[in-house]
Amino acid sequence: MASPPNSICDVPGILVGHAQNDAAKTGCTVIFPEGGAVAGVDVRGSAPGTRELEAIKPVRLVSKIDAVLFSGGSAFGLAAADGVQQYLEERGIGFDAGVTHVPIVPTAVIFDLHDRDHTIRPDKEMGYAAAANAARSVVEGRAGAGRGATVGKLLGREFCMKGGIGTACEMAGAVHVGALVVVNAVGDIVDPETGAIIAGARSRDGLGFLNCSDFARHGGRSPFSAPANTTLAAVATDAALTKEEITKVAQMAQDGLARAIRPAHTPFDGDVVIALAVGTLAADVLTVGAVAAEVVATAIVRAVRVANSLVQPL
């Protein structure tokens, strides 16, 4: 599907690239801030798979990051970051270490190893391809890191629906705030405007949705036990923010997950938000953070609506 209006690529300087293996139903997605970005991160899930997140926190030496990578393949998929680093190093992009430039590529993964050949995972070659594919556009749905994503797995995968990639962008005063998400949640996806479930665990009788929150609230026991879920979000703005300020934006953006995923931040999810400040415009952190939560929620809804409109089987 073509890139939608109001995508993260509306933020000046943001490029996105996908690479995937359709047969293995897995892939990876790179977000490039041209010229680098001041970054912040917030991890709420209990089962995160990550790389280079510690380096971008406040009071660390590195002042900017060079790309963000989201990948399938669980922890194995972290290897795809090697390809992104190679692509950037070849172009002299990264932290100047004297002998070479060391690209800083924070990475987070989803678990998508079920119902396929789990030995095929995003690797260095696929990461390089995603970097080479980066453009000022975003394909949504079953693409890149969202190729094998699913939602609503509380009763097991036989009752789940498709997850995938979604994006959105809004103005916060004079600045853009955009989001790109990979939705692979254990819970349901709801429309924040109406509270209606739009994708999630289907009921055993096939007559609608289970309603994961109600199921959990009333003591329902899930056959699911593995940490095989995660929603990842990248938020970008052309505001000029410090590490501390962009970290607060990442924290506030997590509210978008809670608005659109129920339940969110469970013991079986590895939810991560990485936020990027790429511009020079003055902006209020409260305003940027509030809009960030909105665009994350919108992007989550878009991801499942686009993914479940496709004809591709799970």
ZAKOLRO-406524 format. One line per field, with one value per residue (C-alpha): x, y, z. Coordinates in steps of 0.02 Angstrom, whole numbers, padded with zeros to 5 digits. Layout:
% ZAKOLRO-406524
u <- c(X ...) $
v <- c(Y ...) $
w <- c(Z ...) $
This chain:
% ZAKOLRO-406524
u <- c(00000 00064 00127 -00020 -00038 00011 00153 00313 00399 00308 00435 00575 00729 00646 00665 00596 00653 00581 00653 00565 00555 00376 00396 00461 00341 00472 00566 00642 00613 00739 00700 00835 00849 00955 01094 01061 00941 00940 00851 00760 00684 00553 00532 00370 00355 00418 00499 00600 00732 00845 01018 01104 00963 01073 01190 01055 00996 01035 01211 01285 01429 01338 01241 01150 01092 01105 00958 00826 00794 00639 00651 00562 00651 00648 00823 00898 00836 00953 01086 01001 01074 01246 01188 01121 01286 01383 01277 01306 01492 01519 01450 01552 01402 01418 01508 01683 01799 01955 01992 01814 01638 01536 01350 01234 01080 00959 00865 00712 00629 00463 00433 00364 00437 00273 00195 00343 00524 00592 00772 00746 00764 00812 01002 01143 01098 00915 00964 01076 00935 00814 00940 00967 00778 00754 00645 00526 00377 00304 00218 00094 00017 00108 00276 00451 00457 00269 00265 00231 00149 -00014 -00132 -00256 -00163 -00238 -00326 -00184 -00139 -00286 -00398 -00282 -00286 -00153 -00042 00082 00156 00060 00106 00031 00082 00005 00059 00100 00094 00230 00315 00277 00256 00253 00249 00285 00230 00250 00096 00117 00016 -00057 -00210 -00349 -00335 -00473 -00527 -00489 -00632 -00766 -00687 -00739 -00624 -00566 -00444 -00395 -00437 -00589 -00713 -00711 -00885 -00831 -00965 -00860 -00717 -00666 -00629 -00459 -00478 -00643 -00573 -00425 -00532 -00644 -00503 -00492 -00338 -00239 -00154 -00023 00139 00285 00341 00294 00223 00278 00225 00367 00350 00465 00412 00496 00482 00568 00575 00743 00741 00874 00900 00800 00658 00648 00653 00499 00416 00452 00374 00218 00203 00179 00005 -00038 -00011 -00127 -00261 -00263 -00208 -00303 -00223 -00055 00117 00079 00203 00205 00241 00409 00341 00471 00455 00605 00584 00689 00714 00782 00748 00788 00614 00567 00427 00347 00385 00211 00131 00247 00223 00034 00028 00152 00029 -00109 -00010 00052 -00129 -00181 -00036 -00083 -00261 -00199 -00082 -00217 -00345 -00225 -00156 -00326 -00389 -00258 -00291 -00128 -00151 -00072) $
v <- c(00000 00174 00294 00381 00567 00620 00495 00505 00555 00722 00766 00851 00741 00574 00427 00251 00088 -00088 -00257 -00423 -00608 -00643 -00832 -00827 -00686 -00578 -00418 -00259 -00071 00069 00250 00371 00547 00637 00722 00621 00649 00683 00529 00469 00300 00227 00039 -00021 -00201 -00345 -00441 -00316 -00367 -00218 -00154 00015 00089 00124 00231 00358 00394 00561 00583 00463 00515 00494 00651 00591 00429 00390 00272 00168 -00012 -00115 -00299 -00464 -00623 -00597 -00576 -00657 -00508 -00390 -00449 -00345 -00190 -00246 -00215 -00042 00000 -00061 00045 00200 00170 00155 00332 00404 00421 00391 00439 00497 00374 00429 00271 00263 00326 00211 00220 00223 00120 00087 -00072 -00162 -00324 -00413 -00600 -00670 -00846 -00943 -01036 -01021 -01074 -00995 -01019 -00879 -00712 -00534 -00533 -00417 -00429 -00385 -00239 -00171 -00189 -00095 00046 00052 00059 00212 00345 00484 00366 00226 00066 00016 -00150 -00315 -00239 -00233 -00270 -00290 -00429 -00567 -00464 -00519 -00454 -00528 -00686 -00711 -00872 -00927 -00889 -00981 -00839 -00691 -00561 -00473 -00335 -00232 -00061 00102 00285 00456 00638 00795 00974 01029 01216 01253 01083 00912 00760 00593 00411 00242 00086 -00102 -00180 -00358 -00350 -00487 -00378 -00303 -00146 -00020 00141 00273 00380 00249 00116 -00015 -00163 -00160 -00306 -00433 -00602 -00677 -00769 -00958 -00965 -00854 -00724 -00573 -00527 -00607 -00436 -00471 -00343 -00416 -00591 -00546 -00445 -00593 -00714 -00793 -00903 -00892 -01044 -00921 -00918 -00864 -00681 -00675 -00500 -00319 -00151 -00039 00147 00280 00460 00602 00790 00938 01025 01063 00963 00905 00723 00749 00832 00702 00564 00643 00642 00455 00427 00526 00438 00273 00338 00309 00122 00121 00214 00095 -00074 -00162 -00225 -00142 -00162 -00340 -00469 -00542 -00381 -00296 -00121 00011 00193 00283 00471 00578 00767 00817 01002 01178 01244 01297 01194 01156 00981 00962 01000 00886 00743 00760 00756 00610 00504 00547 00503 00340 00289 00339 00243 00086 00093 00122 -00027 -00154 -00077 -00083 -00255 -00335 -00260 -00360 -00530 -00606 -00753 -00752) $
w <- c(00000 -00043 00089 00173 00204 00379 00400 00502 00340 00350 00484 00387 00374 00415 00295 00315 00234 00239 00194 00217 00175 00125 00128 00306 00356 00440 00406 00472 00461 00477 00523 00464 00535 00405 00500 00658 00802 00987 01055 01208 01254 01368 01396 01476 01420 01526 01383 01279 01152 01122 01074 01102 01207 01358 01252 01211 01388 01471 01544 01414 01300 01134 01092 00936 00854 00668 00639 00728 00679 00717 00674 00679 00729 00917 00991 00836 00735 00828 00704 00568 00651 00590 00412 00452 00536 00384 00267 00374 00404 00216 00204 00346 00460 00647 00805 00760 00848 00755 00657 00590 00620 00731 00685 00835 00791 00935 00893 00960 00904 00901 00917 00753 00751 00758 00612 00494 00471 00630 00569 00442 00531 00488 00472 00422 00238 00269 00382 00245 00119 00231 00248 00060 00034 00145 00065 00111 00112 00218 00166 00301 00352 00323 00281 00353 00539 00538 00407 00534 00672 00752 00887 01009 01059 01231 01177 01065 00885 00809 00871 00832 00692 00590 00658 00560 00524 00547 00542 00579 00597 00671 00704 00880 00857 00729 00737 00665 00776 00685 00737 00659 00753 00739 00819 00884 01045 01153 01182 01077 00971 01005 00922 01056 00991 01020 01130 01002 00970 00789 00795 00925 00998 00914 01024 01025 00950 00805 00844 00879 00994 01158 01238 01316 01455 01515 01499 01610 01731 01765 01797 01626 01606 01447 01370 01311 01412 01301 01290 01105 01087 01080 01012 00955 00918 00847 00873 00779 00789 00707 00874 00955 01117 01240 01287 01446 01351 01213 01345 01424 01253 01239 01411 01366 01199 01291 01335 01152 01176 01326 01229 01082 01156 01295 01398 01361 01441 01497 01563 01387 01290 01262 01225 01180 01123 01047 01018 00901 00896 00725 00707 00765 00807 00983 01058 01225 01287 01360 01192 01094 01217 01217 01027 01025 01124 01000 00844 00920 00955 00779 00702 00800 00735 00557 00569 00605 00488 00341 00386 00401 00239 00142 00066 00127 00247 00418) $
